[in-house]
Amino acid sequence: MTCSRFRTSTSSRTSCPGRLDLGLLALRVGTGGILAAHGAQKLLGWFGGGGVSGTAAGMEAMGYHPPKASAIAAGLGEAGGGALLALGLATPVGGAAAAGTMAGAAAVHAPNGFFAQGGGYEYPAFLGFVSAGLAVTGAGRYSLDHALGHRLDRHWMVPAALVGAGAAALAIVASRNKRKDDEA
């Protein structure tokens, strides 16, 4: 692989597009695979998960209502968003779906502080930020988006998907928080 030198208005750098694309592939497959596995726990009971019924019971305990719909939405956000990221297909939508789902997970863990060892929101926040970052950067050359000529990865899709997922996550978390406050 050869690197080329290029100049921008602010700097002169060496560019190695092959390395960038390989890095995006590794980040997508790793993050997407983790998210898809978590979603499979929620939806299918795989990998020691509770399936929809077990996840619904957990969602109800966390204050998400209706619990079964919340379980399905969380599972689809993780499994579907993760699969799309891993494949590099409709990357803005997959990244936004995963990021929005992780915002809901982070809200549950927020009372425990930041760090994961204390039950905090560190891990879902990390997965959410990586997912959002991939939605913005795109999947790279080694992806289905690239192979399909970016038909499902248009520039306008990035803000639309992130704003839509952010608004949905905000509404769902606000509803949960209001319900939790009313119960207290």
Helices and strands as residue ranges (DSSP letters): E 4-7, E 12-15, H 17-44, G 46-48, H 51-62, H 67-87, H 91-109, G 110-112, G 116-118, H 122-137, H 144-147, H 157-183
